[in-house]
Amino acid sequence: MMNRNLSIDASVFLSALFQKEINSSCSRKFLQKIKELGFFVSIPLLTPMEVLQSYYRFTKNSKRSDGILEQFVEWNMQKRIGFVSIEASFFLQFTAHHRLFNLKTSDTIVAVNAYHQKTTLITWDKKLIQECKNKIPVMTPKQFLTQMHV
């Protein structure tokens, strides 16, 4: 049985937001399903920042960006998502494990969080999957849904 705790990369949230993106429908279905099934998500605080900035940068829609922030906050208040602060304690974890992953800094932060939290990392990022696959459980939203028989 799969661990009920997940880490999710910004690529999944962003593809859910951009409906013309090829994986958008699957990402939205995945996010809905993990809420229905009661999975807990642990993400570095960097992830919602990346989602908000990327969405705003491409759309210039500040009202919708604020709505995305509200969704993250609501999910947090429902105790369905935990934000991992990047401060001294995380920095110690990062320095202990960053060499496991040959990735850009933001992706390494996501990978180290999943490694330390012992969660399955969900992402569309092929490089992240390739680099993490022998170190932590990692899969796409589509693979997750298949594994859950959805």
C-alpha positions as CSV (number, residue, x, y, z in Angstrom):
1,M,0.0,0.0,0.0
2,M,1.2,3.5,-0.8
3,N,2.3,5.9,1.9
4,R,-0.5,8.4,2.5
5,N,1.9,11.3,2.5
6,L,3.0,12.9,-0.7
7,S,5.3,15.7,-2.0
8,I,4.2,17.5,-5.1
9,D,6.3,19.5,-7.4
10,A,5.2,22.9,-8.8
11,S,4.9,21.3,-12.3
12,V,1.7,19.5,-11.2
13,F,0.0,22.5,-9.7
14,L,1.0,24.6,-12.7
15,S,-0.3,22.1,-15.3
16,A,-3.6,22.0,-13.4
17,L,-3.9,25.8,-13.7
18,F,-3.1,26.0,-17.4
19,Q,-6.0,24.2,-19.0
20,K,-4.3,24.2,-22.5
21,E,-1.3,22.4,-21.0
22,I,-1.1,18.7,-22.2
23,N,-1.3,17.3,-18.7
24,S,-3.8,19.7,-17.2
25,S,-6.8,17.4,-17.1
26,C,-4.8,14.6,-15.4
27,S,-3.2,17.0,-12.9
28,R,-6.7,18.4,-11.9
29,K,-8.0,14.8,-11.6
30,F,-5.0,13.9,-9.5
31,L,-5.3,16.8,-7.1
32,Q,-9.1,16.1,-6.7
33,K,-8.4,12.4,-6.0
34,I,-5.8,13.0,-3.3
35,K,-8.2,15.4,-1.6
36,E,-11.0,12.8,-1.8
37,L,-8.7,10.0,-0.5
38,G,-7.3,12.0,2.4
39,F,-3.7,12.2,1.4
40,F,-1.5,14.6,3.2
41,V,0.9,16.8,1.1
42,S,4.2,18.1,2.4
43,I,5.8,20.8,0.2
44,P,8.6,23.3,0.7
45,L,7.2,26.8,1.0
46,L,9.2,27.5,-2.1
47,T,6.7,25.4,-4.2
48,P,3.6,27.7,-3.7
49,M,5.9,30.7,-4.3
50,E,7.0,29.2,-7.6
51,V,3.4,28.4,-8.6
52,L,2.2,31.9,-7.8
53,Q,5.1,33.6,-9.5
54,S,5.0,31.4,-12.6
55,Y,1.3,31.8,-13.0
56,Y,1.4,35.5,-12.6
57,R,4.4,35.9,-14.9
58,F,2.5,34.1,-17.7
59,T,-1.0,35.5,-17.2
60,K,-0.5,38.9,-15.4
61,N,-3.8,38.0,-13.7
62,S,-3.3,39.3,-10.1
63,K,-6.8,38.4,-9.0
64,R,-6.5,34.8,-10.1
65,S,-3.0,34.6,-8.5
66,D,-4.6,35.8,-5.2
67,G,-7.2,33.0,-5.6
68,I,-4.4,30.4,-6.0
69,L,-2.9,31.7,-2.8
70,E,-6.2,31.4,-1.0
71,Q,-6.6,27.8,-2.2
72,F,-3.2,26.9,-0.7
73,V,-4.1,28.6,2.6
74,E,-7.5,26.8,2.7
75,W,-5.8,23.5,2.0
76,N,-3.4,24.2,4.8
77,M,-6.2,25.2,7.2
78,Q,-7.9,21.9,6.4
79,K,-4.7,20.2,7.5
80,R,-4.3,18.6,4.1
81,I,-1.1,20.3,3.2
82,G,2.0,21.3,5.2
83,F,4.4,23.9,4.2
84,V,8.0,23.2,5.1
85,S,9.9,26.4,5.9
86,I,13.3,26.8,4.5
87,E,15.1,27.8,7.6
88,A,17.9,26.5,9.8
89,S,16.5,23.0,10.4
90,F,15.7,22.4,6.7
91,F,19.1,23.9,5.8
92,L,20.7,21.1,7.9
93,Q,18.7,18.5,6.1
94,F,19.6,20.1,2.8
95,T,23.3,20.2,3.5
96,A,23.2,16.5,4.6
97,H,21.4,15.3,1.5
98,H,21.8,17.7,-1.4
99,R,24.6,15.7,-2.9
100,L,22.3,12.9,-3.6
101,F,20.6,14.9,-6.4
102,N,22.3,16.5,-9.4
103,L,19.5,19.1,-10.0
104,K,19.0,22.8,-10.0
105,T,18.6,24.3,-6.5
106,S,14.8,24.6,-6.5
107,D,14.4,21.0,-7.6
108,T,17.0,19.8,-5.1
109,I,15.0,21.5,-2.3
110,V,11.8,19.6,-3.5
111,A,13.8,16.3,-3.7
112,V,15.4,16.7,-0.3
113,N,12.1,17.5,1.3
114,A,10.6,14.3,-0.2
115,Y,13.7,12.3,0.9
116,H,13.6,13.7,4.5
117,Q,9.8,13.4,4.8
118,K,9.8,9.9,3.4
119,T,7.1,10.8,0.9
120,T,6.4,9.9,-2.7
121,L,7.3,12.7,-5.0
122,I,4.7,13.5,-7.7
123,T,6.0,15.5,-10.7
124,W,5.8,15.9,-14.4
125,D,9.4,17.0,-14.6
126,K,11.3,14.2,-16.5
127,K,14.7,15.3,-15.2
128,L,13.5,15.3,-11.6
129,I,12.0,11.8,-12.1
130,Q,15.2,10.5,-13.7
131,E,17.4,11.9,-11.0
132,C,15.2,10.8,-8.1
133,K,13.9,7.4,-9.2
134,N,16.6,5.3,-7.5
135,K,16.7,7.4,-4.3
136,I,13.1,8.2,-3.4
137,P,9.6,7.0,-4.6
138,V,8.7,9.3,-7.5
139,M,6.0,9.1,-10.2
140,T,3.8,11.2,-12.4
141,P,0.2,12.1,-11.5
142,K,-0.9,9.7,-14.3
143,Q,1.1,6.8,-12.7
144,F,-0.4,7.6,-9.3
145,L,-3.9,7.5,-10.7
146,T,-3.2,4.2,-12.4
147,Q,-1.7,2.8,-9.2
148,M,-4.9,3.9,-7.3
149,H,-7.0,2.2,-10.0
150,V,-8.6,5.5,-11.0
